[in-house]
Amino acid sequence: MEVLVIIAGAIGFFALIMASIALHEVGHLVPGKIFDVRISQYFVGFGKTLWSFKRGETEYGVKAIPLGGYVRLLGMYPPARPQARPTWLTRLADTAREAEYEQITPADEGRLFHQKKTWQKLVIMAGGPLMNILLALLIFTGVNALHGQYRAQLSIASVSECIVPAGRAAQTCQPGDPATPAARAGLEVGDVVQSFNGTAVTSWAQFSDLIRANRDRRATIVVMRHGQPTTVTTNTVITGVVDRIDPSRTVEAGFLGVGPTYRLERSGPVTAARDLWQLTKQSTVALASFPQRVWNVAVDMVTGRPRDENGPISIVGASRVAGEIAAADQVPAGDRVASWFTMLGSVNLFVALLNLVPLMPLDGGHMAGAVWEWVRRLAARVARRPDPGHVDTAKLLPVAYVVGGFLALSGAVLIIADIFFPVRLF
């Protein structure tokens, strides 16, 4: 029965990811239609067509490989300019251009993508990522409002007795381990933090930041104990702590040795937006180090080392984790549903950020081309030079091939790792 629940949960989550991808493409389709760009195809998936229908000039359908989607906007590349001695790059660009222009007729004049105004191009290309960001915000708002999130309170739930040396497998105290600053100060479970070195504390995140920034200096902490204010003093110590923005690494910072109480709290869209912003910072860091993280997954897979829980996973891996969450009977049903949808929101945010990277063939690459074209024309107008014309994005195809090849290879590595060496949450 548990296996069936895992499979059903994985398939359901995968279906919602594909629905998110379909809506991403709608984010391109709708503004493209509004700005009268000729759109010949809207498809979810790649490869062989499984099912399609045509409405007006656009074919809509589903393809066999459910790992993405696309909207075909005609005229992405401007016409070629005559050259006396074509280079390999211009020949490559012209080959791609010829394939695209097979469907273009004189009646399409003014309806081609490259002919649209810069702001219209930006709206069309940004529509997909913005759709994913909107979905993520709606999902986080729904989870926060209907179920809530477990958030750290200012009440102390645990006081560590000793500082465990980094790298030691056993996390229990052993003879010779130094006492934590919290234990030396006499902090107790149930104490409610009020201030740190004279600064009023309003959240556990602020308290943690103050501790980290204090490094190994004197700390005066005021807590409420049994309804009475109590002042304790100690010296925080410098040790390796988990980086909030990049949980896969540790940084040297001040350490006290206390843990917070967590409480399930409901909230609205403002809190959801703050949660999304924090996740955006974490995802941006993860995206910047994505090649290195994929390499680490490949090395771990070859050497047999356990997968990093904070490392990247594929759509297959995310679906598998979602299935395990659905079958985790030890977790309350409401918490499972909330975790399920929170992960879906996180996937949508990552898809948005990935597509905003300013490299072809990603949406951000087309946006960067549109902005560069506008900058060139503006500079020419200011300098009273002739209009330089459209930026030939077809000449960026080598970049598109490299980026596309890297993403395909990374996807293959992660899918293989997720099938044979999956991340285990339970």
N, C-alpha and C positions, 0 to 999 in steps of 0.2 A: 504493500500500500504506500509506504514511504517513497519508494522509487517512482511510483506513478505520480505522486504529488510533486516530486522534484522535476519530473519530465514535463508535467502540465505547467508548473510554475516557470520553467525555463522557456517553454514554447510561448506562453502568454507574454513573458517579458520581451522575448525576441520580436513578437508581433507588435508590441507597443513601440519598440525601437524603430521597426520598419515604418510604423505609422508616423513617428516623429520625422523620419527621413522624408516620407511622402509630403508632410507638411512643410519641411524645409524647402522642398522643390516648389510647393505652392507659394512660398515666400518669394520665389523668383518669378513664377508664372503670373501671378496677379498683377504686380506692377509692370511686368513686360506687356501684358494685355492692355493695361491702362495707358501706357505710353506708346501703344500701337507698334510694338516690335513684332515682326512675323515669327511665330513660334510653331515649328513643325512637329515637335514631339514633346510629350511629358511621360516619362517612364519611371517606375520604381523597379530597381534591379538592373542587371546588365546581362549581356549574352543573348540567348535565343528568346524570342517573344513567345510568351505563354498565352497571353490574352490581350486584346486591344480593341478599341473602337475609335472612330473618327468623328469629331464634332467640329464643323467648320473646317478650318485649315490645319487643325492640330490633332494629332493622333495621341490617344491616352492609353496606357496599358501597363502590364506587368511582365518582367523578364525573368529568366530562369535562375540567375544568381542573385539572391537577395542580400547584397552587401553594399547597397547604395542606391543612387537614382540620379536622374538628370533631366534638365529642361533644355531643349535645343533651340537656342536663340540664333536666328540666321543673321549672318553678317558680323560675326564677332571679329573677323579680320578685315581690314580695309583692302581695297584693290592694290595690286602690286604696282610699283613704280618702275618704269623702264631703266635698266642698267646695262652699261656697255659690257661689263665683265661680271656676270653673276657668280657669287661665291657659293660654297656648299650650304651656307646658312640660308641664303636667299632661295636656293633651289629647294631646300627642305621646307621653307615657309611657303613657297609657291605650290608645292605638292599638296600641302594641307589646305591651302586657299582654294585650289582647283576642286578638291573634294567637296568643300563647303559651298562653292558657288555653282555647283551642278543644279541645285534646287532654286537658285535665285534668278528671278526674271526681271525685265525692265519695270514691271508693275510694282516691284518691291522697293523702288526708289523712295528714299525717305523713311522706310520702315526697317532698315537694317540697324543692328545694334550699334555699330561703330558710328553711325550717323546721328545718334541721339546726343542730347546735351549732356555735359559732364554730370550734373546733379541727377539726371535721370538714370544714367549708367550706374551711379553710386547707389541709388535707391533700389534698382533692380538687383544688383549683385549683393547688396547688404541685406536684402529682404530675406534670404535664406537663413543666415546666422541670426538675424533679429527674430525670426520666427522661433528658432530654438531657444533663444534667451527668454522670449515671452512664455514659451512652454515651461521652461525651468522655473520662472517666477510664479506662474500659475500653480505648478505642482508644489513648490515649496510653500506658497500661501495656503493651498488646500490642506497640506499636511499639518502646518502650524495651527490653522484655524480649527480643523476637525479633530485632530488627534493631539497635537502638541509635540514639543521636542523636550528631551531631557537636558536641562540646563544647570550649570554649576551655580550653587548658592554660596553665600558667605559663611555658612556654617561648616566647621571643620568635621569631616567624617573619619579621617584617619591621620595618625601621627606616626611617621616612620621612626623606628628606634635607632637605626644605624644607617650609615652610608655604605652601600654595597659597591665594591670596586667594579669599574666598567669591565665588561667581558666575562665576568664570573657567571656561570650558568645558574648556580643556586642563589636565589634571591633572599634567603633567610639570613639573619644575623649570625656571625661567627665570632669567636674570641678574637679580639684585636681590632674589630671593625669600629671606627670612630662613631660616636653618637651624632645624630643629626642636630642642627641648630634648633629645630623645633623641640626635640626631646630635652636638650640642655636648658631651653627657656621655660620648660614646664607647660607648654601648650597642651590642651586637652581636647578630646573628642567632644563636640557640642559647643565649643567656643565659637562665637560669632565675630568675625573680623570687623573692626570699626575704622582703624587707621593704621598707616605704616609710615614711620618717620615723619609724623605730623600731617601727612596727606590723607584726607578722608577717602575711604575706599567704598565704592558703590557697586563693584562687580568683581567676581573672582578673576576674570581676565585682567582687569586693572591691577589687582593684587599680585597676580603672577608676574605681570610686566615690571612692577615695582621691585619684586624680589630678584628677578633676573638682572635688572639694571643695577641693583645694589652690590652685586658681585660679592666681595668678601668684607664689606664694611659693616659698621654697627647698625643694628636694626632695633627700633623701638616700636612695638606692636601693641595696640590697644584692642582688646576683645571684650565682648559681653559674656560673662560667665555667671550662670544662675541669676541673671537679671542685673548684675552689677558690673560696672566697667573695671577691667583688670589690665594693668600694664606689665608687659614682659619685655626683657631686652636680651639680645643675643648678637652674634655675628653670623651672617650668612656665609656660605662657603662657595667657592667656584668649583663647578663640576660639569660634566657633560649632560645636557638636557636636550630633549627632543625639540627640533626647530618647528615652530607652529606652521610656518608657510611651507616647509619641505619636511614632512614627517619621516622621510627616509634617511635623514642625517641628524647628527647631534651637533650642538654648538656649546661653547663654554659660556656659562652664565651663572648668576647667583642661585643658590639652592637653599631651601628652608626645610622641606621634608614634611609637608602636610598635603592632604587631599580633600577636595570639597564634597559636600553633600549634593546629590543631583535630585531635581524635582521636575516632574512633567508639567510644562507650562504651555498654555495656548497663547497664540499671538496673531497679529495681523500682517498685512502686506509690507509694512515698514520693517518689521523684524525679518520677514522673509527676504527683503531686499538686502538687509545687512548680512544675513546668512549667505546670500548669493554672492555678495561682494567678497566676503572672506574666502569662499570657495573659488571665486575667480582668481584671486591672488595665488592660491595654492595650485590651481590648474595651470595658470600661466607659467609658474616655476616648473611644474611637471612637464609642460609642453616644451619649454626651452631646453630641458635635459632629456627629451624623449629619445633621441638616437642612442644616448649612453644607456638609458634605462632598458631599451630593447636589447642592446648588446649584453647587458647584465642578465636579462632573462635567458638569452641564448646560451651564455656561459653557464648559468645555473642549470639549465636543461642538460647540457653536455656533461657537466661534472657531477650532476646528481645532487647538488646542493638544494636546500629548501627554497621555494619561491619567496621573494620579498612581498609581504602583504601590502606594502605601499607602492609596489611596482605596477606597470601598465598591464591591462588585460584587454582582450579583444571583445567583440560583440558576443562571441560564443562563450567566453569566460564570464562576462557580465550576466548572461542568461543563465549560466550554470550556477553562479552565486545566487541569483534570484530564485532559482529552483530550490537551493538548499535553505534559503531563508523561509520560503513557503512551507517547507517540511519540518522546520525547527519547532517541534512541539514544546520544548522547554522555554520558548519565548512566547509571551502573550500574543494572541492573534492581532490585536491592535498595533502592537509594536512591530510585528512582522510586516503588516500592510504598510505602515509608515516607512519602515526601512526600504521596502520594495520600491515605493514611489519616490523616496528621497534619492535612491540610486538612479532611477529613471531621470529625475531632474538633473542629477550630476552628469549623466551621459549626454543629455541635451546641451548642457553648458559646455562640455568639452568639445562636442561637435561644432558648436558655434565658434569657439575660440580657435579650433584647428582650421576652420574655413576662413578665418580672418587673417591668417598668416599671409603676408604680402608676397607670396610666391605663386607662379603659375603651376598647375592648373586650378589652384584653389580660388575661391571667390575673392579673397584678399589680393591675389595677384592681378585679377582683372580690375579691381578697384584701384590698385597702385598704378596700373597702366592708364586708367582714366584720369587720375590726379596728375600724373606726369605729363600727359597730353595737355591738360589745362594749364599747368605751370609753363610749359614751352610756349604755348600760344600767348599767355599773358606776358611773358618776358619779351616775345617778339613784338607784341603790341606796344609795350612800354618803350622798347628800343626802336620802334618804327621800322621794323624789318618785316619782310613778307611772312605770311602765315606758314608755319612749318608743316601744317597738315596733320593727319592722324598719325599716332604712334602705331607702328606695325607690330602688334603683339604676336603675330605669327613667328617673328624672329626669336621669340622667347620659348619656342617649342623645345629646344634642348633642355632648358630649365624645367619645363613641364614634364619632360620624359624622365629626368633624373628624380624629381620630386615624386612623380607618380610611381616610378619604379621602387623608390625607397618605401613609400607607403604600402605598396603591394607586398614587398618583401617583409616589412615589419608586420603587416597583417598576417602573413603566412606563418611567421615565427611565433607570434602570439597565439594564433589559433592552435598550432601544433602543441605549444606549451600548455594551453588551457585544456586541451583534450587529454594529454598524457601526463602532465605535471601541474594539475590545477592548484589554484590558491584555495586553501581550506579555511573556512571561517568557524566551523564547528567540529 
